[in-house]
Amino acid sequence: LRERFGIPPLATLVAAAVVALAAVAGIIYVLTRPNIWGERIVHEGVPVFNMIYPGDGAMRVADTGAGELLRLEGRRKGLEVSVVVKPLELPRFDGDVTHGLLPVEADRYVEDEKRAMPGLELSQEGRARVNNAVGYEVGYERIADTERFTGRDVLLVPDDPEEGRGAVLLSLRQRKGSGEKLTPPERNLAYLARKAYRSFRFGTDRG
């Protein structure tokens, strides 16, 4: 630069240092910024938690049903999706809750769903983590000529009991009124619903 434009070496070094610092600051911001990609909603009751849902109108905060703390709903073409949070009452258990108690409780929810929807099949189960919560997740589906249904339930307890002060049942439901595969717009809504489902976090912070 000195030979071509007459710029002193010190000025070149200063400029390079400024660019490097700006790049580092950008990386730090990306790594530490809050995980917010849509609209945030906070449940101020017990337990305290917050979630993110699409801010483009794909999903909305709906009226809660009996025993529900929060309900998100969306519809596109023939697909309906919902994400619901309910309080989870757990019996006293002195051992490892996530290994010992939650799998047993999850089985009960699966059996309830099977009784309510004949033909439902268990598709997955296992321990799960959702941000600052740990638990046990089950998934099931029923695909027929008249309906394509998939669901997930995850029983969650907070990593830090003082942060959540309770347990919850987090549910995702996806229902299409035909057995046909999802169209691209429907797949996009299904993706957003799963993203909202996975956004659950105990407390008011996003981490």
C-alpha positions in Angstrom: 0.0 0.0 0.0 2.9 2.4 0.7 4.5 1.6 -2.7 1.2 1.9 -4.7 -0.7 4.6 -2.8 1.7 6.2 -0.3 -0.1 4.9 2.8 2.2 4.6 5.8 2.6 1.1 7.2 1.3 2.2 10.6 -1.9 3.4 9.1 -2.3 0.0 7.3 -1.8 -1.8 10.6 -4.3 0.3 12.5 -6.9 -0.2 9.8 -6.3 -4.0 9.8 -6.7 -4.0 13.6 -10.0 -2.1 13.4 -11.3 -4.5 10.8 -10.2 -7.5 12.9 -11.9 -6.1 16.1 -15.1 -5.5 14.2 -15.1 -9.1 12.9 -14.5 -10.5 16.4 -17.3 -8.3 17.8 -19.6 -9.6 15.1 -18.8 -13.2 15.9 -19.3 -12.6 19.7 -22.7 -10.9 19.0 -23.9 -13.8 16.8 -22.8 -16.4 19.5 -24.3 -14.5 22.5 -27.4 -12.8 21.1 -30.8 -14.1 22.5 -32.4 -16.9 20.6 -35.4 -15.0 19.3 -36.6 -15.6 15.8 -40.2 -14.6 16.1 -42.7 -13.3 18.7 -41.9 -14.1 22.3 -44.6 -14.9 24.8 -44.0 -15.2 28.6 -46.2 -17.2 31.0 -45.9 -15.3 34.3 -47.7 -17.8 36.4 -46.3 -21.0 38.0 -44.3 -22.3 36.4 -42.8 -19.3 34.7 -41.7 -20.0 31.1 -41.4 -18.4 27.7 -41.8 -19.5 24.1 -41.2 -18.2 20.6 -43.8 -18.5 17.8 -43.7 -17.3 14.1 -44.3 -13.6 13.8 -45.6 -13.8 10.3 -49.1 -14.9 11.2 -48.4 -18.6 10.6 -49.3 -19.3 14.2 -51.1 -17.4 16.9 -51.8 -17.4 20.6 -55.2 -19.1 21.0 -57.6 -19.4 23.9 -56.5 -22.1 26.3 -58.6 -25.1 27.1 -59.3 -26.7 30.4 -56.0 -27.3 32.3 -53.9 -25.6 29.7 -51.3 -22.9 30.5 -50.6 -21.8 26.9 -51.9 -22.8 23.4 -50.4 -21.9 20.0 -52.3 -22.8 16.8 -51.7 -22.5 13.1 -53.4 -23.6 9.9 -52.3 -23.7 6.3 -54.1 -25.4 3.4 -55.4 -28.7 4.9 -52.9 -28.8 7.8 -53.7 -27.8 11.4 -50.9 -27.6 14.1 -51.0 -26.8 17.8 -48.4 -26.5 20.6 -49.8 -26.8 24.1 -48.3 -26.4 27.5 -50.0 -28.0 30.6 -48.9 -28.3 34.2 -47.6 -31.7 35.0 -48.4 -33.2 38.4 -45.8 -35.8 39.4 -45.9 -38.2 42.4 -43.2 -38.0 45.0 -40.1 -39.8 43.7 -36.8 -40.0 45.6 -34.7 -41.3 42.7 -33.6 -39.9 39.3 -36.8 -38.4 38.0 -35.8 -38.3 34.3 -34.6 -41.9 34.2 -37.0 -43.5 36.7 -40.3 -41.6 36.9 -40.8 -39.8 33.6 -40.7 -42.8 31.3 -43.4 -44.5 33.4 -45.6 -41.3 33.3 -45.0 -41.0 29.5 -46.3 -44.5 28.9 -49.5 -43.4 30.6 -49.9 -40.5 28.2 -49.3 -42.8 25.2 -51.9 -45.2 26.4 -54.4 -42.4 26.9 -53.8 -41.2 23.3 -54.1 -44.7 21.9 -57.5 -45.1 23.6 -58.7 -41.7 22.3 -57.4 -42.5 18.7 -57.6 -46.2 17.7 -54.8 -47.1 15.3 -52.3 -44.7 16.8 -48.7 -46.1 16.7 -45.8 -45.2 18.9 -43.0 -43.9 16.6 -40.3 -42.8 19.1 -39.4 -42.4 22.7 -36.4 -41.5 24.8 -34.8 -38.9 27.0 -35.0 -35.3 25.7 -33.6 -31.9 26.4 -35.4 -28.7 25.5 -33.2 -25.7 26.3 -32.9 -25.5 30.1 -35.3 -28.4 30.7 -34.8 -32.2 30.7 -37.4 -34.9 30.4 -38.8 -37.8 28.4 -40.4 -37.5 25.0 -42.7 -39.8 23.1 -43.9 -39.5 19.5 -46.8 -41.2 17.7 -48.6 -41.2 14.4 -51.6 -42.4 12.5 -51.7 -42.3 8.8 -54.9 -43.4 7.0 -56.7 -42.5 3.8 -58.8 -40.0 5.6 -56.2 -38.4 8.0 -52.5 -37.9 8.6 -51.8 -37.3 12.3 -48.5 -37.0 14.2 -48.0 -36.0 17.8 -45.3 -35.5 20.4 -45.4 -35.2 24.1 -42.4 -34.3 26.2 -42.6 -34.4 30.0 -40.2 -31.7 31.3 -38.6 -30.7 34.6 -36.3 -27.7 34.9 -32.5 -28.1 35.3 -32.7 -25.7 38.2 -35.9 -26.2 40.2 -35.8 -22.6 41.4 -35.9 -21.4 37.8 -39.1 -23.2 36.8 -40.6 -24.4 40.1 -42.7 -27.1 38.4 -43.0 -29.6 35.7 -44.9 -29.3 32.4 -46.3 -31.5 29.6 -45.4 -29.9 26.3 -47.4 -31.2 23.3 -47.2 -30.9 19.6 -50.1 -31.9 17.3 -50.1 -32.0 13.5 -53.3 -33.0 11.7 -54.1 -33.1 8.0 -57.6 -34.0 6.8 -56.4 -36.5 4.2 -53.7 -39.2 4.0 -51.8 -37.3 1.3 -48.3 -36.1 1.9 -47.8 -32.5 3.0 -47.5 -29.8 0.4 -44.6 -27.4 0.5 -46.6 -24.7 2.4 -47.8 -27.3 4.8 -44.3 -28.6 5.4 -43.2 -25.1 6.2 -45.9 -24.7 8.8 -45.0 -28.1 10.3 -41.4 -26.9 10.5 -42.4 -23.7 12.3 -44.6 -25.6 14.7 -41.7 -27.9 15.6 -39.5 -24.8 16.1 -42.0 -23.2 18.4 -42.3 -26.5 20.3 -38.5 -26.6 20.8 -38.4 -23.0 21.9 -39.9 -23.7 25.3 -37.7 -22.4 28.1 -38.3 -22.2 31.8 -38.0 -18.6 33.2 -38.2 -15.3 31.4 -34.7 -15.3 29.8 -33.8 -16.8 26.4 -30.2 -17.8 27.5 
